[in-house]
Amino acid sequence: MTTTLITGANKGLGYETACRLIDAGHTVWMGARDQVRGQQAADALGGRFVQLDVTSDASVASAVKTIANAGGVDVLINNAGISGPFKKAAELTAEDALAVYGTNVVGVVRMTSAFVPLLRASSAPTIVNVTSGLGSFAFVHDPEWIYAKFTAPLYTSSKSAVTMLTMQYAKAFPEMRINAADPGYTATDFNGNSGTQTVREGTDAIVDLATRGGGGPTGTFIDRSGVAPF
């Protein structure tokens, strides 16, 4: 049986991903910062809760110990992320940047470094990094793209970094399948439920990558339609 860990799994894309993977037969660890909400989410789906704050070395180390003692992990889904403040570009501060990058980028590095030893013990080690088309250079330079005029310097650049981290980790760990998934503009609390896709549609690419059983390509960037430009 495949064991999967999802960060930021108590709501939105993380919760729906957990629901779909549990239905697919995975044992799913649902990571969340908030103990109460995380446990409630896991109880509702039949998952396993682990307290996990991707910005904390101590929290991540504790999660590694918990999951290692329970038998390890096959799939890591780095889903946790924040949008950052909704400000004009000229009003953004260094503190704003540190907060966004601390979760969206450094959190991926922290989780990857911490869980690589456990993943190496799996026969089908897999990492799925949840990124965004808003971080795609190809998309944002296409004047016909629906979101080409959207401006959010910190969030978009952090997701560009996540996609590049994915490519670099894929080269560094060729024995693993490491890919990036763009959910697309999905209706969740993250965007005030303004997205044009359902949460199920938004998890299609994530679930695809998480259920390949250690097969398929590595170092790719996909959305629900297939390989996407970066």
N, C-alpha and C positions, 0 to 999 in steps of 0.2 A: 504493500500500500504506500502511496506517495504521501509524504508529509510536507506541508507548505506553511511558511510563515509570511504573514501580510502585515506590514506596518500601516498605522492609521486605518485600522479595520473596523472601527466601531460605527462608521457611518459612510454614506456616499459610495464612491467607487470601491473603496476597500471592503465595505460591508457586502455590497452586491457580488464582488469577486469571491469573497468567502462563501457566500450562499451558493454560488454556481459551482465552486470547486468541491464543496461538501457534497452537493448533489452528484458530482462526477466521481465521488468515492475517495477524495483526498481527506486525510486528517489535517485540519487547518488550525494553526495557532493564530489567533487574532490579537495583534499587538495594538495597544492603545495607551495613551498617557494617563487617562482618567480611569481609576480602578473600578468605580461603580458603573460608569457607562460601558466600559470595555467588558466587564463581566456580564452585564445585562445583554449586550450584543451577542456574546459567545453563547450564553444560555439560550437565547432565542433561536439560534441557528444550529446548535449542537456542535459548536466549535470549542476550542480550548483557549482560554484567555491567558495572556502574558502581559504584565505591565511593561511598557516599553516607550521610552522617550528617546527619539533618535538624536536629540541634542545633548544627551547625557552619557558619558563614558560608563558611569556606574550602572545606570539603568540598562544599557545595552549588554554590559558584562553579566549582569544578573540574568537577563533573558537568555544569553548563551548558555549559562550554567543550567537553567531550568530546562531548556530544550535538549541539551546534551544528555542530561540525566533521564530524560523521557525517551531517548532513542535516536535523537538527531533530526536532521532536516534534509530534504531533497531540493526544495524550491524556495527561493527567497524572492518576495515581491516587495520592492522598495516603492511603496505607494504614498507614504506620509509626505505632505507638502503644505505650504502656506502661500497665499497670494501676496501677502505684504500689504502695506497701506495704500489706499486709493488716493493718491496725491498727484498733483502736477509734477512733471519731471524736475522742475527747478526747486521743488520743495522737498525732494527726497534727501534723506540724511545718511551719513555713514552708518549710524545705528540701524536705520531701516535696512540697509544693505546687509549688514551683519546678521540680522534676524532672518531675512529671506534666504540668504546663502547658507546660514547655519543649519537650517532645516532641510532645504531642498537639495543642496550640494554636499556640504560637509556631512550631513546625515547619511547620505548614500555611501560616502567614503567610510564613515564610522561603521555602518552596518556591514558593508562588504568585507572590510578588514577583520571584523570580529567573527563573521560567520564563515569565511573561507575554510578554516580548518574543519568545521562540521560538514560543509558541502563536499569537501574532498573525500570524505568517508562514504558519500553516496555513490551509487552506481549510475545515477543520472542527474548530476548537479546542474542546477538551473538558476539563473538570476534574471528577473524581469524588472526593469527600471521604468517607472511610469513617468513619461516626459510630456511634451506638448508640441503640437504643430506650430504654436506661437513662438517656439524657439528654433524653428526651421528657417535657415537663411533663404532657401529656395522659395518657400511660401511667402515670407514677408517681402521679398523682392518682386513678387508677382502682383502687378497692379490689379489684376482681375480676381485675386483671391479675396474672399468676402471679408477677411479680417486684416487686410493689408494695411489699413490705416489705424489699427488698434495700437495704442501706446501704453506700455507698462514695462519700463526699462529693467526693473529688478526681477520680476517674475519671468519675463521672456528670456532674459540672458541666463538666468539660473537654469532654465530648462534646456537651453543650448548646451550649457555645461554638463548637465546630466546625460544628454545624448552623446557628447564627446567622451565622457567618463565611461559610458557603456562600450563604445568602440575600443577604447584603450584597455579596459578590463578584459574584453573579449580576446585581445591580442596577448595580454599578460597571462590569461588562464585558458589556454586553448582546449583543455580537457573539459571545460564547462560550456554550456550554452548560455550566453549572456546577450540579451537583446533589449531594445527599448520599445515601449508601447505608447502611442499617442491615443488617448481616449476620444479626442474630438470634443466639440462643444456640447457638453452633457449637462442636463438639468440636475444640479446638486446644490447643497447649502453653500458650497464653495463660490458659486456665482449667483446666489439668490434665486436658484431654480430657474434661471433665464435661458439655460441651454436648449438647443434645438433637438438634441438626442435624448432618448430615454437612458436611464442608468444601465439597463441591460445592454443597449447598443454601445454605450461607453466602455463597457468591460469586455467587449468582444475580442479586441486585440490582446488584452492582458490574459484572458482565459486561454486564447489560442496558444500563446507562448508558454503558458504554465502547464499545458497538457500535452506537450510534444514528447514527453518521456525521455528527455535527454537527446532527442534527435533533431534534425533540421539544421539550418544555418546558425551561425553566431555572428555577433557584431552588426545586426541589422536594426533598422528603425521602421516600425510598421504602424499602420492604423487599421481600422476594421476593413478597409478595402485592399490591403496588402502592403507591400513595401512602399514607403513614402520617401520623397526627396528630403535631403538635409543640407 
